[in-house]
Amino acid sequence: MKMAAVFVAALVMLAGCGHTTEPLFGKYDAVDYREHKHTIWIKVNWDYTRPDADTIVAEGYVEPYNKGDGLRDVRLELVGLDDAGEVVNSTNGIPKDTVIISPIDQSPFRITMRLNGREKRFTIRGSYYYMVDEKRGSPGSSHYGAIPLGPDQVQD
């Protein structure tokens, strides 16, 4: 019983330690992020922070849309748009893991962009390879997909 009380106390202390990039028990939850984008193969969830007036940081995670599938070689791009929706700034980033399959299923990313002053809103676009039905073999079993500049897509 004493051991259980120590464990619960440790959890309470850890929960109060502020936001970190790694979740407490190794799983991210989309409800913890304000921004979301997906295709039929990938989900991207993130938040923005402004450490200073000239910088924006997108921090979040990517995961396969379906848990039985996998992702590899995900390339992300943080994009600054003007009022007309034209790209006025961008910078590249990648998730922590090159291959995102069970048991990982999720991989964090952090992209930092220096602002040029013309940005009015931000989004993420990118590319990836997806592996269907746990076909984890050669690159021949992977298919190319893109995360579009626009809103969520139900097709790839």
DSSP file (Angstrom, degrees, kcal/mol; ACC not computed):
  #  RESIDUE AA STRUCTURE BP1 BP2  ACC     N-H-->O    O-->H-N    N-H-->O    O-->H-N    TCO  KAPPA ALPHA  PHI   PSI    X-CA   Y-CA   Z-CA
    1    1 A M     >        0   0    0      0, 0.0     4,-1.9     0, 0.0     5,-0.1   0.000 360.0 360.0 360.0 -40.8    0.0    0.0    0.0
    2    2 A K  H  >  +     0   0    0      1,-0.2     4,-2.0     2,-0.2     5,-0.2   0.888 360.0  53.5 -62.4 -39.1    2.9    2.4    0.9
    3    3 A M  H  > S+     0   0    0      1,-0.2     4,-2.2     2,-0.2    -1,-0.2   0.889 107.2  51.4 -63.4 -39.6    4.4    1.7   -2.6
    4    4 A A  H  > S+     0   0    0      1,-0.2     4,-2.5     2,-0.2    -1,-0.2   0.895 108.4  51.6 -64.0 -40.5    1.2    2.6   -4.3
    5    5 A A  H  X S+     0   0    0     -4,-1.9     4,-2.3     2,-0.2    -1,-0.2   0.892 109.7  49.3 -64.2 -40.0    1.0    5.9   -2.4
    6    6 A V  H  X S+     0   0    0     -4,-2.0     4,-2.3     2,-0.2    -2,-0.2   0.907 111.1  50.4 -64.3 -42.4    4.6    6.7   -3.4
    7    7 A F  H  X S+     0   0    0     -4,-2.2     4,-2.1     2,-0.2    -2,-0.2   0.930 111.4  47.3 -62.1 -46.8    3.7    6.0   -7.1
    8    8 A V  H  X S+     0   0    0     -4,-2.5     4,-2.3     1,-0.2    -2,-0.2   0.902 111.4  51.5 -62.6 -41.9    0.6    8.2   -7.0
    9    9 A A  H  X S+     0   0    0     -4,-2.3     4,-2.1     1,-0.2    -1,-0.2   0.900 109.0  50.8 -62.2 -40.7    2.6   11.0   -5.4
   10   10 A A  H  X S+     0   0    0     -4,-2.3     4,-2.4     2,-0.2    -1,-0.2   0.901 109.4  50.8 -64.1 -40.8    5.2   10.8   -8.1
   11   11 A L  H  X S+     0   0    0     -4,-2.1     4,-2.4     2,-0.2    -2,-0.2   0.909 109.1  50.8 -62.8 -42.6    2.6   10.9  -10.8
   12   12 A V  H  X S+     0   0    0     -4,-2.3     4,-1.1     2,-0.2    -1,-0.2   0.913 111.1  48.4 -62.1 -43.0    1.0   14.0   -9.2
   13   13 A M  H  < S+     0   0    0     -4,-2.1     3,-0.4     1,-0.2    -2,-0.2   0.918 112.4  48.3 -64.3 -43.4    4.4   15.7   -9.1
   14   14 A L  H >< S+     0   0    0     -4,-2.4     3,-1.7     1,-0.2    -2,-0.2   0.882 105.9  57.8 -65.1 -38.0    5.2   14.9  -12.7
   15   15 A A  H 3< S+     0   0    0     -4,-2.4     3,-0.4     1,-0.3    -1,-0.2   0.795 105.1  52.1 -63.0 -28.1    1.8   16.1  -13.9
   16   16 A G  T 3< S+     0   0    0     -4,-1.1    -1,-0.3    -3,-0.4    -2,-0.2   0.318  80.7  97.3 -90.0   9.0    2.6   19.5  -12.4
   17   17 A C  S <  S-     0   0    0     -3,-1.7    -1,-0.2     1,-0.2    -2,-0.1   0.212  88.0-116.2 -87.5  16.9    5.9   19.9  -14.2
   18   18 A G        -     0   0    0     -3,-0.4     2,-0.3     2,-0.0    -1,-0.2  -0.105  53.5 -31.0  79.6 179.9    4.6   22.0  -17.1
   19   19 A H        +     0   0    0     -3,-0.1     2,-0.3     2,-0.0    -3,-0.0  -0.561  59.4 177.6 -79.5 131.3    4.6   21.2  -20.8
   20   20 A T        -     0   0    0     -2,-0.3     4,-0.1     2,-0.1    -2,-0.0  -0.851  38.9-119.8-123.8 165.3    7.3   19.0  -22.2
   21   21 A T  S    S+     0   0    0     -2,-0.3    88,-0.1     2,-0.1    -1,-0.1   0.710  99.3  65.0 -78.1 -19.5    7.7   17.7  -25.8
   22   22 A E  S    S-     0   0    0     86,-0.0    -2,-0.1     6,-0.0     5,-0.0  -0.901  88.8-123.6-105.3 129.0    7.5   14.1  -24.6
   23   23 A P    >   -     0   0    0      0, 0.0     3,-1.0     0, 0.0     5,-0.1  -0.285  24.3-111.9 -68.7 158.0    4.2   12.9  -23.2
   24   24 A L  T 3  S+     0   0    0      1,-0.3     4,-0.1     3,-0.1    -2,-0.0   0.888 113.5  24.7 -58.3 -44.7    4.2   11.4  -19.7
   25   25 A F  T 3  S-     0   0    0      2,-0.3    -1,-0.3     0, 0.0     3,-0.1   0.083 118.4 -95.8-113.7  24.0    3.4    7.8  -20.8
   26   26 A G  S <  S+     0   0    0     -3,-1.0     2,-0.4     1,-0.2    80,-0.1   0.531  92.4 104.3  82.6   5.5    4.7    7.9  -24.3
   27   27 A K        -     0   0    0     -5,-0.0    -2,-0.3    78,-0.0     2,-0.2  -0.980  55.4-149.8-124.8 133.9    1.4    8.7  -26.1
   28   28 A Y        -     0   0    0     -2,-0.4     2,-0.4    -5,-0.1     3,-0.1  -0.610  10.1-147.9 -91.6 158.5    0.3   12.0  -27.5
   29   29 A D    >   -     0   0    0     -2,-0.2     3,-2.1     1,-0.1     4,-0.1  -0.995  11.9-141.6-132.3 127.4   -3.3   13.0  -27.7
   30   30 A A  G >  S+     0   0    0     -2,-0.4     3,-2.0     1,-0.3    -1,-0.1   0.783  98.7  68.2 -57.8 -30.1   -4.8   15.2  -30.4
   31   31 A V  G 3  S+     0   0    0      1,-0.3    -1,-0.3    -3,-0.1    -3,-0.0   0.675  90.0  65.0 -66.7 -14.3   -7.1   17.0  -28.0
   32   32 A D  G <  S+     0   0    0     -3,-2.1     2,-0.4    15,-0.0    -1,-0.3   0.461  97.3  67.8 -83.8  -1.0   -3.9   18.6  -26.5
   33   33 A Y    <   -     0   0    0     -3,-2.0    14,-0.2    -4,-0.1    27,-0.1  -0.927  64.4-153.6-124.7 145.0   -3.2   20.5  -29.7
   34   34 A R  S    S+     0   0    0     -2,-0.4     2,-0.4    12,-0.3    13,-0.2   0.785  78.7  62.3 -85.1 -29.3   -5.1   23.3  -31.4
   35   35 A E  E     +A   46   0A   0     11,-2.6    11,-2.2     2,-0.0     2,-0.3  -0.806  60.4 174.0-106.8 140.6   -4.0   22.6  -35.0
   36   36 A H  E     +A   45   0A   0     -2,-0.4     2,-0.3     9,-0.2     9,-0.2  -0.999   7.6 168.4-145.3 142.9   -4.9   19.5  -37.0
   37   37 A K  E     +A   44   0A   0      7,-2.2     7,-3.0    -2,-0.3     2,-0.3  -0.979  10.8 169.1-150.8 144.9   -4.4   18.3  -40.5
   38   38 A H  E     -A   43   0A   0     -2,-0.3   115,-2.0     5,-0.2     2,-0.2  -0.996  20.8-165.8-153.9 157.9   -4.8   14.9  -42.1
   39   39 A T        -     0   0    0      3,-2.2   117,-0.1    -2,-0.3   115,-0.1  -0.582  57.6 -83.1-120.5-168.6   -5.0   12.9  -45.3
   40   40 A I  S    S+     0   0    0     -2,-0.2    26,-0.1     1,-0.2   116,-0.1   0.535 129.3  35.5 -77.8  -1.8   -6.3    9.3  -45.5
   41   41 A W  S    S+     0   0    0      1,-0.3    24,-1.8    24,-0.1     2,-0.3   0.613 117.3  36.5-121.0 -19.8   -2.7    8.1  -44.5
   42   42 A I  E     - B   0  64A   0     22,-0.3    -3,-2.2    23,-0.1     2,-0.4  -0.982  53.1-156.7-141.3 147.2   -1.3   10.6  -42.0
   43   43 A K  E     -AB  38  63A   0     20,-2.8    20,-1.9    -2,-0.3     2,-0.4  -0.977   9.6-168.5-120.0 138.5   -2.4   12.8  -39.1
   44   44 A V  E     +AB  37  62A   0     -7,-3.0    -7,-2.2    -2,-0.4     2,-0.4  -0.996   6.6 179.0-126.7 126.0   -0.5   15.9  -38.0
   45   45 A N  E     +AB  36  61A   0     16,-2.4    16,-2.4    -2,-0.4     2,-0.3  -0.991  16.4 147.8-127.4 133.9   -1.4   17.7  -34.7
   46   46 A W  E     -AB  35  60A   0    -11,-2.2   -11,-2.6    -2,-0.4     2,-0.3  -0.979  32.5-142.8-159.1 166.9    0.5   20.8  -33.5
   47   47 A D  E     - B   0  59A   0     12,-2.0    12,-2.4    -2,-0.3     2,-0.4  -0.898  21.0-130.3-128.0 159.5    0.5   24.1  -31.6
   48   48 A Y  E     - B   0  58A   0     -2,-0.3     2,-0.3    10,-0.2    10,-0.2  -0.893  20.5-176.1-109.6 144.3    2.3   27.3  -32.3
   49   49 A T  E     - B   0  57A   0      8,-2.0     8,-2.6    -2,-0.4     3,-0.1  -0.951  18.5-146.3-131.2 157.3    4.4   29.3  -29.8
   50   50 A R  E     +     0   0A   0     -2,-0.3     6,-0.2     6,-0.2     3,-0.1  -0.827  15.1 178.6-123.8  89.7    6.1   32.7  -30.2
   51   51 A P  E    S-     0   0A   0      0, 0.0     2,-0.3     0, 0.0    -1,-0.1   0.780  76.0  -6.9 -64.3 -24.9    9.3   32.7  -28.2
   52   52 A D  E >  S- B   0  55A   0      3,-0.6     3,-1.3    -3,-0.1    -3,-0.0  -0.933  85.2 -87.5-156.3 177.8   10.0   36.2  -29.4
   53   53 A A  T 3  S+     0   0    0     -2,-0.3     3,-0.0     1,-0.3    -3,-0.0   0.692 123.1  45.5 -66.9 -19.8    8.6   38.8  -31.9
   54   54 A D  T 3  S+     0   0    0     60,-0.1    61,-2.8    62,-0.0     2,-0.4   0.303 106.5  64.7-107.2   8.2   10.7   37.4  -34.8
   55   55 A T  E <   -BC  52 114A   0     -3,-1.3    -3,-0.6    59,-0.2     2,-0.4  -0.978  49.6-171.8-138.1 143.4   10.1   33.7  -34.4
   56   56 A I  E     - C   0 113A   0     57,-2.2    57,-2.9    -2,-0.4     2,-0.4  -0.992  11.3-159.6-129.5 143.5    7.3   31.1  -34.5
   57   57 A V  E     -BC  49 112A   0     -8,-2.6    -8,-2.0    -2,-0.4     2,-0.6  -0.986   4.6-159.0-125.8 126.9    7.7   27.5  -33.4
   58   58 A A  E     +BC  48 111A   0     53,-2.8    53,-2.7    -2,-0.4     2,-0.4  -0.926  19.1 176.6-101.8 124.6    5.4   24.7  -34.5
   59   59 A E  E     +BC  47 110A   0    -12,-2.4   -12,-2.0    -2,-0.6     2,-0.2  -0.994  24.3  94.8-133.8 128.3    5.6   21.7  -32.1
   60   60 A G  E     -BC  46 109A   0     49,-2.0    49,-2.4    -2,-0.4     2,-0.3  -0.809  56.6 -87.5-173.1-146.5    3.5   18.6  -32.4
   61   61 A Y  E     -BC  45 108A   0    -16,-2.4   -16,-2.4    47,-0.3     2,-0.3  -0.987  16.1-141.6-151.5 158.3    3.5   15.0  -33.7
   62   62 A V  E     +BC  44 107A   0     45,-2.4    45,-2.3    -2,-0.3   -18,-0.2  -0.885  22.4 170.5-117.8 153.8    2.6   12.9  -36.7
   63   63 A E  E     -B   43   0A   0    -20,-1.9   -20,-2.8    -2,-0.3    43,-0.2  -0.982  41.3 -88.9-155.1 155.7    1.0    9.5  -36.8
   64   64 A P  E     -B   42   0A   0      0, 0.0   -22,-0.3     0, 0.0   -23,-0.1  -0.397  35.1-128.0 -61.8 145.9   -0.4    7.1  -39.3
   65   65 A Y  S    S+     0   0    0    -24,-1.8     2,-0.4     1,-0.1   -23,-0.1   0.893  99.8  38.6 -63.9 -38.7   -4.1    7.7  -39.9
   66   66 A N  S >  S-     0   0    0    -25,-0.3     3,-1.9     1,-0.1    -1,-0.1  -0.948  82.8-135.0-113.4 134.1   -4.8    4.0  -39.2
   67   67 A K  T 3  S+     0   0    0     -2,-0.4    35,-0.3     1,-0.3    -1,-0.1   0.743 102.9  60.5 -60.7 -24.8   -2.9    2.2  -36.5
   68   68 A G  T 3  S+     0   0    0     33,-0.1    66,-1.2     2,-0.0    -1,-0.3   0.595  98.1  72.6 -79.4  -8.6   -2.2   -0.9  -38.8
   69   69 A D    <   -     0   0    0     -3,-1.9     2,-0.3    64,-0.2    33,-0.2  -0.446  69.4-144.9 -99.2 174.0   -0.4    1.3  -41.3
   70   70 A G  E     -D  131   0B   0     61,-2.6    61,-2.7    -2,-0.1     2,-0.3  -0.910   2.0-148.4-136.6 165.1    3.1    2.9  -41.2
   71   71 A L  E     -DE 130 100B   0     29,-1.8    29,-3.2    -2,-0.3     2,-0.3  -0.946  13.6-179.9-129.8 151.1    4.9    6.0  -42.3
   72   72 A R  E     +DE 129  99B   0     57,-2.2    57,-2.1    -2,-0.3    27,-0.2  -0.990  60.9  15.2-148.0 156.1    8.5    6.6  -43.4
   73   73 A D  E    S-     0   0B   0     25,-2.0     2,-0.3    -2,-0.3    -1,-0.1   0.874  72.1-174.5  51.6  47.3   10.5    9.6  -44.5
   74   74 A V  E     -     0   0B   0     24,-0.4     2,-0.5    23,-0.3    54,-0.2  -0.573   4.9-168.0 -72.7 131.3    8.0   12.2  -43.4
   75   75 A R  E     -D  127   0B   0     52,-3.0    52,-2.4    -2,-0.3     2,-0.3  -0.992   4.6-167.7-122.6 124.2    9.1   15.7  -44.5
   76   76 A L  E     -DF 126  93B   0     17,-3.1    17,-2.4    -2,-0.5     2,-0.4  -0.771   8.3-162.1-111.8 156.8    7.2   18.7  -43.0
   77   77 A E  E     -DF 125  92B   0     48,-2.4    48,-2.1    -2,-0.3     2,-0.5  -0.955  12.5-146.2-140.3 119.3    7.2   22.3  -44.0
   78   78 A L  E     -DF 124  91B   0     13,-2.5    13,-1.9    -2,-0.4     2,-0.4  -0.755  27.8-162.2 -81.4 125.4    6.0   25.2  -41.8
   79   79 A V  E     -DF 123  90B   0     44,-2.9    44,-1.9    -2,-0.5     2,-0.5  -0.936  15.6-152.8-121.6 130.7    4.5   27.7  -44.1
   80   80 A G  E     -DF 122  89B   0      9,-3.2     8,-2.8    -2,-0.4     9,-1.3  -0.883  19.4-164.9 -98.5 130.8    3.7   31.4  -43.6
   81   81 A L  E     -DF 121  87B   0     40,-3.1    39,-3.6    -2,-0.5    40,-1.6  -0.856  10.9-136.4-116.4 149.7    0.8   32.8  -45.7
   82   82 A D    >   -     0   0    0      4,-2.1     3,-1.7    -2,-0.3    37,-0.1  -0.245  46.6 -81.2 -88.8-173.6   -0.3   36.3  -46.5
   83   83 A D  T 3  S+     0   0    0      1,-0.3    36,-0.0    35,-0.2    -1,-0.0   0.800 131.4  52.5 -60.6 -29.7   -3.9   37.6  -46.5
   84   84 A A  T 3  S-     0   0    0      2,-0.1    -1,-0.3     1,-0.0    -3,-0.0   0.460 119.8-107.9 -86.0  -1.6   -4.4   36.2  -50.0
   85   85 A G  S <  S+     0   0    0     -3,-1.7     2,-0.3     1,-0.3    -2,-0.1   0.614  71.6 143.4  84.9  12.5   -3.2   32.8  -49.0
   86   86 A E        -     0   0    0      1,-0.1    -4,-2.1     2,-0.0     2,-0.4  -0.648  58.6-107.3 -85.8 142.9    0.1   33.1  -50.9
   87   87 A V  E     +F   81   0B   0     -2,-0.3    -6,-0.2    -6,-0.2     3,-0.1  -0.555  44.9 163.1 -70.2 123.6    3.2   31.5  -49.4
   88   88 A V  E     +     0   0B   0     -8,-2.8     2,-0.3     1,-0.4    -7,-0.2   0.442  66.1  11.8-119.0  -7.0    5.5   34.3  -48.1
   89   89 A N  E     +F   80   0B   0     -9,-1.3    -9,-3.2    29,-0.1    -1,-0.4  -0.957  62.5 168.6-165.2 149.1    7.8   32.2  -45.9
   90   90 A S  E     -F   79   0B   0     -2,-0.3     2,-0.3   -11,-0.2   -11,-0.2  -0.984   9.7-172.7-161.7 157.2    8.6   28.6  -45.2
   91   91 A T  E     -F   78   0B   0    -13,-1.9   -13,-2.5    -2,-0.3     2,-0.2  -0.982  23.4-122.0-151.8 149.4   11.0   26.3  -43.4
   92   92 A N  E     +F   77   0B   0     -2,-0.3     2,-0.3   -15,-0.2   -15,-0.2  -0.521  29.6 164.3 -96.1 158.1   11.5   22.5  -43.4
   93   93 A G  E     -F   76   0B   0    -17,-2.4   -17,-3.1    -2,-0.2    18,-0.1  -0.974  18.9-147.2-160.1 166.7   11.5   20.0  -40.6
   94   94 A I        -     0   0    0     -2,-0.3    16,-0.5    16,-0.3   -19,-0.1  -0.971  27.3-104.6-137.5 152.8   11.2   16.3  -39.9
   95   95 A P        -     0   0    0      0, 0.0    14,-0.2     0, 0.0   -34,-0.1  -0.260  39.3-104.9 -68.3 167.2    9.8   14.2  -37.1
   96   96 A K  S    S+     0   0    0     12,-2.8     2,-0.4     2,-0.0    13,-0.1   0.867 103.2  58.5 -60.4 -39.5   12.1   12.5  -34.6
   97   97 A D        -     0   0    0     11,-0.2   -23,-0.3     1,-0.1     3,-0.1  -0.772  63.3-156.4-102.9 138.5   11.6    9.1  -36.1
   98   98 A T  S    S+     0   0    0     -2,-0.4   -25,-2.0     1,-0.2     2,-0.5   0.862  90.6  36.6 -75.2 -38.0   12.4    8.1  -39.7
   99   99 A V  E    S-E   72   0B   0    -27,-0.2     2,-0.7   -26,-0.1   -27,-0.2  -0.976  70.6-165.3-119.4 127.6   10.0    5.1  -39.6
  100  100 A I  E     +E   71   0B   0    -29,-3.2   -29,-1.8    -2,-0.5     2,-0.3  -0.859  37.4 122.1-119.1  95.1    6.7    5.5  -37.7
  101  101 A I    >>  -     0   0    0     -2,-0.7     3,-1.8   -31,-0.2     4,-1.1  -0.877  56.4 -23.3-141.2 171.1    5.1    2.0  -37.1
  102  102 A S  T 34 S+     0   0    0      1,-0.3    -1,-0.0   -35,-0.3   -34,-0.0  -0.325 122.2  25.4 -56.4 140.4    4.0    0.0  -34.2
  103  103 A P  T 34 S+     0   0    0      0, 0.0    -1,-0.3     0, 0.0     3,-0.1  -0.996 131.9  41.8 -89.0   0.0    4.9    0.1  -31.4
  104  104 A I  T <4  +     0   0    0     -3,-1.8     2,-0.7     1,-0.1    -2,-0.2   0.992  65.2 161.4 -68.8 -60.7    5.9    3.8  -31.9
  105  105 A D     <  +     0   0    0     -4,-1.1     2,-0.3   -34,-0.1    -1,-0.1   0.154  60.7  56.3  62.8 -19.1    2.9    4.9  -33.9
  106  106 A Q        -     0   0    0     -2,-0.7   -43,-0.2    -5,-0.2    -5,-0.1  -0.994  60.3-171.8-141.3 145.6    3.6    8.6  -33.1
  107  107 A S  E     -C   62   0A   0    -45,-2.3   -45,-2.4    -2,-0.3     2,-0.1  -0.977  18.5-133.7-141.9 128.2    6.6   10.8  -33.7
  108  108 A P  E     -C   61   0A   0      0, 0.0   -12,-2.8     0, 0.0     2,-0.3  -0.353  21.4-172.6 -77.5 157.3    7.2   14.4  -32.4
  109  109 A F  E     -C   60   0A   0    -49,-2.4   -49,-2.0   -14,-0.2     2,-0.3  -0.972  12.9-166.0-142.9 159.8    8.5   17.3  -34.4
  110  110 A R  E     -C   59   0A   0    -16,-0.5     2,-0.4    -2,-0.3   -16,-0.3  -0.944   8.2-176.0-147.0 123.8    9.5   20.9  -33.8
  111  111 A I  E     -C   58   0A   0    -53,-2.7   -53,-2.8    -2,-0.3     2,-0.5  -0.989   7.3-161.2-126.3 126.6   10.0   23.4  -36.6
  112  112 A T  E     -C   57   0A   0     -2,-0.4     2,-0.4   -55,-0.2   -55,-0.2  -0.914   7.8-171.2-110.2 131.7   11.3   27.0  -35.9
  113  113 A M  E     -C   56   0A   0    -57,-2.9   -57,-2.2    -2,-0.5     2,-0.5  -0.980  20.0-138.7-125.5 132.2   10.8   29.8  -38.4
  114  114 A R  E     -C   55   0A   0     -2,-0.4   -59,-0.2   -59,-0.2     2,-0.1  -0.776  33.3-127.8 -82.4 128.7   12.3   33.3  -38.5
  115  115 A L        -     0   0    0    -61,-2.8   -26,-0.0    -2,-0.5    -1,-0.0  -0.469  19.2-163.8 -82.0 148.4    9.5   35.7  -39.5
  116  116 A N        -     0   0    0     -2,-0.1    -1,-0.1   -28,-0.0   -62,-0.0   0.402  47.4-110.8-108.2  -0.5    9.8   38.2  -42.3
  117  117 A G  S    S+     0   0    0    -63,-0.0    -2,-0.1     2,-0.0   -63,-0.0   0.270 100.6  88.9  93.6 -11.3    6.8   40.3  -41.2
  118  118 A R        +     0   0    0    -30,-0.1     2,-0.2   -36,-0.0   -35,-0.2   0.541  59.2 110.0 -94.3  -7.6    4.5   39.4  -44.2
  119  119 A E        +     0   0    0      1,-0.2   -37,-0.2   -37,-0.1     3,-0.1  -0.494  31.7 167.9 -74.1 132.6    3.0   36.3  -42.5
  120  120 A K  S    S+     0   0    0    -39,-3.6     2,-0.3     1,-0.4   -38,-0.2   0.628  70.1   3.7-112.1 -27.5   -0.7   36.6  -41.5
  121  121 A R  E     -D   81   0B   0    -40,-1.6   -40,-3.1     2,-0.0    -1,-0.4  -0.958  66.6-139.3-152.6 168.9   -1.3   32.9  -40.8
  122  122 A F  E     +D   80   0B   0     -2,-0.3     2,-0.3   -42,-0.2   -42,-0.2  -0.928  19.8 162.8-135.0 153.5    0.5   29.6  -40.7
  123  123 A T  E     -D   79   0B   0    -44,-1.9   -44,-2.9    -2,-0.3     2,-0.4  -0.921  29.9-114.9-153.3 179.5    0.0   26.0  -41.7
  124  124 A I  E     +D   78   0B   0     -2,-0.3     2,-0.3   -46,-0.2   -46,-0.2  -0.977  29.1 168.1-124.8 138.7    1.9   22.8  -42.3
  125  125 A R  E     +D   77   0B   0    -48,-2.1   -48,-2.4    -2,-0.4     2,-0.3  -0.850  15.4 129.1-133.5 174.7    2.4   20.9  -45.6
  126  126 A G  E     -DG  76 147B   0     21,-2.1    21,-2.9    -2,-0.3     2,-0.3  -0.993  40.9 -96.6 170.0-163.9    4.7   18.1  -46.5
  127  127 A S  E     +DG  75 146B   0    -52,-2.4   -52,-3.0    -2,-0.3     2,-0.3  -0.946  29.9 164.4-146.7 164.2    5.3   14.6  -48.0
  128  128 A Y  E     - G   0 145B   0     17,-2.2    17,-2.9    -2,-0.3     2,-0.4  -0.973  33.0-115.1-167.7 168.2    5.7   11.1  -46.8
  129  129 A Y  E     -DG  72 144B   0    -57,-2.1   -57,-2.2    -2,-0.3     2,-0.4  -0.971  30.2-155.1-114.9 137.6    5.7    7.4  -47.8
  130  130 A Y  E     -DG  71 143B   0     13,-3.0    13,-2.2    -2,-0.4     2,-0.5  -0.896   6.6-154.3-117.0 147.3    3.0    5.2  -46.3
  131  131 A M  E     -DG  70 142B   0    -61,-2.7   -61,-2.6    -2,-0.4     3,-0.4  -0.980  17.8-147.9-120.0 124.1    3.0    1.4  -45.8
  132  132 A V    >   +     0   0    0      9,-0.6     3,-1.3    -2,-0.5   -63,-0.1  -0.675  68.6   5.0 -99.8 145.7   -0.3   -0.3  -45.8
  133  133 A D  T 3  S-     0   0    0     -2,-0.3    -1,-0.2     1,-0.3   -64,-0.2   0.850 125.7 -62.8  56.0  40.5   -1.4   -3.4  -43.9
  134  134 A E  T 3  S+     0   0    0    -66,-1.2     2,-1.4    -3,-0.4    -1,-0.3   0.779  82.4 159.7  58.0  30.7    1.9   -3.7  -42.0
  135  135 A K    <   +     0   0    0     -3,-1.3    -1,-0.2     1,-0.2   -65,-0.1  -0.706   5.8 164.4 -81.1  94.5    3.9   -4.2  -45.1
  136  136 A R        +     0   0    0     -2,-1.4    -1,-0.2    -3,-0.1    -2,-0.0   0.245  35.6 100.9-100.2  11.6    7.2   -3.2  -43.5
  137  137 A G  S    S-     0   0    0      1,-0.1    -2,-0.0     4,-0.1    -3,-0.0   0.623  77.0 -14.0 -75.4-131.5    9.5   -4.6  -46.1
  138  138 A S  S >  S-     0   0    0      1,-0.1     3,-2.2     2,-0.0     4,-0.1  -0.094  71.1 -99.4 -69.9 165.7   11.4   -2.9  -48.9
  139  139 A P  G >  S+     0   0    0      0, 0.0     3,-1.8     0, 0.0    -1,-0.1   0.715 117.1  77.4 -58.5 -18.5   10.7    0.6  -50.2
  140  140 A G  G 3  S+     0   0    0      1,-0.3    -2,-0.0     3,-0.0    -3,-0.0   0.733  89.2  55.0 -63.8 -21.1    8.7   -1.1  -53.0
  141  141 A S  G <  S+     0   0    0     -3,-2.2    -9,-0.6     2,-0.0     2,-0.3   0.387  95.2  89.8 -91.5   4.8    5.9   -1.7  -50.5
  142  142 A S  E <   -G  131   0B   0     -3,-1.8     2,-0.4   -11,-0.1   -11,-0.2  -0.736  60.6-156.8-102.3 150.7    5.7    2.1  -49.8
  143  143 A H  E     -G  130   0B   0    -13,-2.2   -13,-3.0    -2,-0.3     2,-0.2  -0.962  20.5-115.1-127.1 144.3    3.6    4.6  -51.6
  144  144 A Y  E     +G  129   0B   0     -2,-0.4     2,-0.3   -15,-0.2   -15,-0.2  -0.542  36.0 173.5 -80.6 140.5    4.1    8.4  -51.8
  145  145 A G  E     -G  128   0B   0    -17,-2.9   -17,-2.2    -2,-0.2     2,-0.4  -0.952  16.5-144.3-140.3 162.2    1.6   10.8  -50.3
  146  146 A A  E     -G  127   0B   0     -2,-0.3   -19,-0.3   -19,-0.2   -17,-0.0  -0.962  12.3-139.9-130.4 146.1    1.5   14.6  -49.8
  147  147 A I  E     -G  126   0B   0    -21,-2.9   -21,-2.1    -2,-0.4  -108,-0.1  -0.927  38.7-136.6 -98.4 110.6    0.1   16.8  -47.1
  148  148 A P        -     0   0    0      0, 0.0   -24,-0.1     0, 0.0     5,-0.1  -0.160  11.9-121.2 -72.2 163.7   -1.5   19.7  -49.1
  149  149 A L  S    S+     0   0    0    -24,-0.1   -25,-0.1   -26,-0.1     3,-0.1   0.853  94.1  66.4 -68.0 -36.1   -1.2   23.4  -48.4
  150  150 A G  S    S-     0   0    0      1,-0.2     3,-0.1   -27,-0.1     0, 0.0   0.172 101.7 -57.4 -74.7-165.2   -5.0   23.7  -48.1
  151  151 A P  S    S-     0   0    0      0, 0.0    -1,-0.2     0, 0.0  -114,-0.1   0.000  82.2 -47.7 -69.4 179.4   -7.3   22.2  -45.5
  152  152 A D        -     0   0    0   -116,-0.2     2,-0.4    -3,-0.1  -113,-0.2  -0.061  56.8-151.6 -47.9 146.1   -7.8   18.5  -44.6
  153  153 A Q        -     0   0    0   -115,-2.0    -1,-0.1    -3,-0.1  -116,-0.0  -0.941  17.0-158.6-121.2 144.9   -8.1   16.2  -47.5
  154  154 A V  S    S+     0   0    0     -2,-0.4     2,-0.3  -115,-0.1  -115,-0.1   0.489  81.1  52.9 -98.4  -4.7  -10.0   12.9  -47.6
  155  155 A Q              0   0    0      1,-0.1  -114,-0.1  -116,-0.0  -115,-0.1  -0.817 360.0 360.0-121.9 165.3   -8.1   11.6  -50.6
  156  156 A D              0   0    0     -2,-0.3   -10,-0.2  -117,-0.1    -1,-0.1   0.346 360.0 360.0-125.3 360.0   -4.4   11.4  -51.4
